Amino acid sequence: GEAATVSASNATPPPALVGAYGAISGQVETLRMRGGLPRANAVKYVHEKHGVNTLACVCAIDRATLTALMNYWVPQVRVAGLSELVGNALVMEGEQRQELEDGLRTLL
């Protein structure tokens, strides 16, 4: 089949961050998002072809970076940490858990 792609040419850049950087921060943010386009295309492809809806990261830096990218390019896919998934799966004896809507306790 044909690979799904996201186009950077018609993407609307995110609003500029408020602060000392002003309009420059919006340009930097746009560059960051465009730099992540190859990763976004890969995630969009597996989302559409295989129904993937969660991206698990081992590294906290990757999680922070990929969360912003997925929110921008492929908002249907959420990002979670591997240790978060394991921690949520563990149930200690006598533990009382509340049901969560998204199923993850620390989902960004």
Buried (B, 14 or more C-beta within 10 A) or exposed (E): EEEBEBEBEEBEEBEBBEEEEEEEBBEEBBEBBBEBBEBBBBBBBBBBEEEBEBBBBEEEEBBEBBBBBBBBBBEEBBBBBEBBBEEBEEEEEEEEEEEEEEEBEEBB
